[in-house]
Amino acid sequence: MVIGGGITGLAAAHGLAELDPKLQITLVEAGNRLGGVLETVHRDGFLIERSADNFIANVPWAVELCRRIGFAEQLIPTSSQQRNAMVVRKGRLEKIPPGFMLMAPSRIWPLVTTPILSPWGKLRLLCEYFVPRRKTDGDESLASFVRRRLGRETFERIVQPLVGGIYAADPEKLSLEATLPRFVEIERRYGSLIRGALRQRTASSEEEAEAGSGARYGLFVTPRAGLSSMVASIAAKLPEGSVRLNSPVEQITREAAGTWKIRLAASGANPADLECDALIVAVGADRAERLIEGFDRELAADLARIPYAGTTIVSLAYRRDKIPHALDGFGFVVPAVENRRILAGSFSSVKFAGRAPNGMVLVRVFFGGACQSELAELPDEELRTIAADELRALLGTQGAPVLCDIARWRHSMPQY
């Protein structure tokens, strides 16, 4: 049995069916749909992703799963144009220097000419080449690592907003080993992020080192019809009758014979108890902790120590002629030092094809995270107003948006 119908539970159930088609598999999901936080909405010709809008292709498992279910041909890459990101600097959007991938600069001249950093900030960043390796072992926070190697200004103006946009985390607490271990390895191997990035760029044939900035956009893919179409495709491959929606689990009990008893909540559609020989719990750590504390208190205590952050995504649509900005990037991130009320903005219809009708633009605005959690909880109308005001200030949008969608994801992002 699999508890949880998000992408993890679905992938687990499908993997079991592949390993042994004779297995009797049951997947129970508390809600009325599959996919967990993955949810695609089609409205008035727009394709709105209400949470994640892509996955990375150089980590093989997601792409391999798509191949196994016959879905690989549905994947599309990001647009080949505008593969860069922008950052807010004194109320203006400035392009992140080409070749600056999260925190490893592979090109020097764009750093020298960027308006994002002050002359002293640029000098300190370039001095990274001579900063010695860390002599002690053990984990280090992302904030500590970046300030030590690249300086305070580069951390505050570029790295913090970029990484914050990915993990919605407090960089003072974010584990570098758990999130971005390749940069730890670059320091160990080359002694310098700049030196390592330059050498890897020389040795690599990937054009990404030359053409983009910010995240590695050339590695991102998404289903043409949205991530919910991938969820549906996985579900369609499961044995008939194996999925039970509206079936929240109330308790898990380990029986003397070694089997498991699953008690479903009386409020669910199928409240009868279930039994199984083996069990996969594929829900968030906070929910899993409550389910397993009756038979494994040590594991439950470990799970209870994992903190979560939440975000709210406000998707707004505008006519293209109502946005004076060139939209010459996939979106922007907002440094905490700018003291604005949003984390980031993503130009969905620039990033991927088929997200908006001709002549329209779809923008996703992000609120909350570990450091601004109170903003994610504001009422819908207030969030809509703030999002529109911020886009007006940063992009020059004119008039009211023609569409608004608000998705709230409380306690949905585990903090590393």
N, C-alpha and C positions, 0 to 999 in steps of 0.2 A: 504494500500500500504506500502511496505517496500522499502526504498532507501538504497542500499548497499548490495552486494552479497558476503561479507565475512562471516566468521563463525557466527558472531553475527546476521547478517541479515538473514542468512539461518535458524539458530535456531529459530529466532523470527517467520519467516514465517511458519516453520513447527509446532511450538507451536500453532499458530493461526489455522492452518488447523486441528490440533487435538482437539482444544477447540470447533470448530464449522465447520464441514465439508462442510456446505452450504455457508460459506463465500467465496466471490469472492476476491482472493488474487492476487496481482501483485507485483513482485519483480523486481526492475530495477537496473541494474549494469552498471557502466560506461565502464568497460573493456570488453574484449572478452572472459573472463572465470570467473568462480565462485571460491571462496576460499579466496580472498583478499591476505593477506601475506602468507597464507598456500599454498605451491606449492611443489609437488613432481615431480622429473624428473627421468625417467628410461633411462639409457644410458650404452651400452656395458656391460650389466650384473650388473651394479651398481644401487642402489636405493639412490638417492640424495635428501635429504630434503633441500630446499633452504631457509627455515627460521626455525620456531620451528620444533622440531623433536619428541616431546612427549607432554603428559599432565599428571597432577598428579591425582591419583585415589582417594585420601582421601577427595578431594573436589568433592562432588557427582554429580554435574550437567552434566559434560561431559560424564561420564560413564553412567549415567541414560539416556542421550540422545541416546547414542549408543545402549542401551537396547531397547529403544522405536522404533528405526528404524531397529531392528533386526541385529545389527552390532557388538554386544558385543563379539561374538565368534571370531571376527577378531582381537581383541586386544591382544597384546603380552607384557610381562614384559621385563624389562632389563635383560641381562644375569645374571645368578645367581653367576657368578664368576667375580672377579675384581671390585666389587662394592665399589670403592673408587676413590678419586680424588687426583691429584698432584698439587703442586705449585712450581713455579720457585724460586729458592734460589741461588743467585750468579751464574746464568747461568746453574744450574742443576735442574732436576726434583726431588722433594722430596715428599713423600706421606704425605698427611694431616693426623695428628694423628687419629687413630681409635677412634670412639666415639665422634669426634668433629663435631657437626652438625650445621654448619653455624656460631654459636657463643655460643653454650652451650656445654661445655666439660662434658661428662659423664664418662670418664675414666681418671684417674690421671697418671698412669705410662707412657702411650704413650706421654703425655705432657712433662714429665720429660726427656724422651729419644729422643725426636724429634730434628733433626738438623736444623729445620726451625727457631727456636728461640734461641737467645743467653741466657746464664745463667740468666742475669738480666731480660730478657724478660719473661723467664719461672717463675722466682720468682714473678714478678709483676702479671702475669696471675694467679698464685696460690693464691695470696693475694686477688683475687676477692671474695673469700669466706667470707672475713671480711669487704668488702666495704659496707657501709650502703646504705639503700634504698634512692632513690631520694625523697626529701621532698616536692618538688614543683610539681604542676600538669601542664598539657599542653604537647604539642608534643615536641619531641626532634629529632634532626637529628641522623641518624644511626652512623655517625662518632663520634658525641659527646657521645652517649650512650656507644659505644664500648670502646672508650678511657677512659671514666670514670670508667667503670667496669673492663675491661680486660687489659688496658694499651695501649700505643701508638704502641709498636712493634707488638703485636698480631693483632691490627687493620691493620697496614700497611702490614704485612706479610701473614696474613691468611684471615681475615674477609673482608677487602676491595676487594681483587681479587675475592673471592667467590661471594659476593653480587654484585660486578660489573659485573661478568659474567652472572648474572641472569637479572639484571635490566638495564645494560648499562648506569648507572647513576653516578652522582657526589654524593658520600656519605655524603659530607658536606651539601647537600641540600635535601637528600632523607629523607622523613618522615618515622620514625620508626612505628608510629601508623598505617599508611596506608599500609605499606609493610610487616612488621614482628611483628604484635601486640602480638603474643604469647610470645615473649621475654619480652615485657613490663609486661605482666601478670605474667610471672615467677618471675620477680623482685618484683612485688607487693606481690605475694603470699608467696614466699620463702625467699626474701631478698637477694638472690644470684643466679646467673645463674648456678654455679657449684653445689650448694646445691640442686637447683630445678632439674637439669639434673640427678643427682645421685638418688634422690628420685623417679623421674619419671621412670628412668631405672629399679629401684628395683621393682616398682609397675607394670611395663609393661611386657607383654609377647612377645612383638615384638622382633624379632631377629635383627632388624635393628640397635638397640642401640649397639649391640655387633659387628656387622659385617662390618659396613661401616664407611665412613667418608665423610665430605663435605656436599653434598645434600643428601636427603633421597631417594636414587636411587631405593630402593625396592618398592616405591610407584609410580614410573613412568611407564606409558604404552603408546603404540603407535599402530596404525594399521599395520598389517603384510605387507600390500602392500603400506604403506605410508599414510600420512594425506590427500592427495588429494583423496584417495579412500573413506575416511569418508565424505568428501565434496560431492563427487558424489553420495554417498548413501543417504545423506540428500536430495539432489536435486531431486533424483529419487522418493522421497516420496511426493513431492509437487504436487499440482494439475497440470494436463497437460496444457501447454500453459501459465503458471503463471510467468515464468522467461523471462525477456527481457534483453539480453546482448547488449553491444555497445549503451547504452542509458544514456549518462551523463545528470544529472539534472542541469539545469541552474538557476532555480528560483522556490521558493515555495510561493504561495499566499493563504492567508486565505480569503475565500469568505464570503459575507454577510450572506448567508444561513447556514454558519457553516461548509461547505465542504472545501476541499483543491484543489487548482489547481497546477499541477506540469508541469512546462515548461521544456521540454527537449531541449538540445542544437541542433542547426541546423546541426551541424557536425555529429550527431549520426545517427544510422541506422533507428530510428523511431522518427523523430523530432516532431510529433504531440503532443499537450498538452494533459495531462491526468487529470482526476478528481477522487477524492476518499472521502469517509466519515471519514476515520481515517488514521493516518499516523505514521509510525515508521521510524526515521532517524537513520540508523545504519552505519554511516561512522565516520572517525576520527574527533576529536574535531575541528581541523583547517578547514576542509571542512564543517562540520556541522555549524560552526559559520557563514560562508559566506551564507549558504542557509537560515538560520532562522533569520538573522538580520533584515529583512524587517518586521517581525511581532512580534519579541521578542528580543529587543535590550539588555535587562538585561541578559537574558540567553546567548545571543551571546557574550556579554562582558565577562561573566564567562568562557565560552569555549575558548575565545581568550587568556586567561591568562594561559592555560595549555601548558607548553613547551613540545617539543618532541625531542628525540634523534634518530639518525639513525645508522645502522650498515651495514657493507658489509661482506658477508660470502664467503670465497674462499675454495672450496672443492677440495682436491687433492687426487689422488689415486697412490699407490705405490705397487710394488710386496713386499710381506712380507719379502722375503730374502734380500731386500734392506733397511730394517729398523733394525738396531742392537738392538734397545731398546726393552725391554721385553713387552712394552705396557700393563703393569700390573695395569691398571686402566681404567676408562672411559674417561679420558682426563686430561687437566691441565689448571690452571688459572695463570695469570701473574700479580704480584703486580705492581702498578704504580711506586714504588721505584726502580724497576729493569730497568726502562727506556728502555723498549723494544717497538717494533712497533706493537705488536698484543695484544689483550685482553685475548684470550684463544684459546685452541685447543680441539676439541672433537673427540674421536676415534669412529666414527659412527659404523663401522663394528665390533668393540669390544662390544659396548654398546647394540646393537640390532642385532638379527639374520637376515640374508637375505639382508644385505646392500652392500655386495661385493662378487664377485666370489671367489671360493676357491683359496688360495694362494695370495690374494690381500687384501689391507687395504685401507679404506676410512677415511680420516681425514678432519674435517672442521676447518678452521682457521678464527677467528673473528677479525674484525677491527672496529675502530671508537668508538661509544658510546659518552656520554656527555663530556668526558674529552679528547678525541682524535678524535674529529669529522673530522678534516682535513685529517686524514689518510684514512678514508672511501671514500674520494672523489678522491683518486689517480687514474690514468689511469689503465686499466685492466692489462696490461703487467707489470707495476710496482708493482701492488698488487700481481700478481702471483710470481714475483721474490722475493719479501719480504717474502711471505708466505713460499716458498720453502727454502729460506735462514734461516728463523727462525726454521723450522722443521729440517733442517740439523744441526743447532747448538744445538738444544734441544734433538732431537731423533737420530741424526747421520744418517739421510736418505742419501742414495747413489744414484747418478744419477738423472735424470729428472723425474718428475711425469708422469704417463701414461695417466692421465686424469686431466682436470682442468675445474671447473665450478664456475662462479662468479655471485653472486646474490646481488644486491644493494637494500637496504630498507631505503630510505630517510624519515625522519620524521615519523617513524613507531612505535616508542616506547614512549608512554606518560610517563612523569616523575612525580613520586609521591612526 
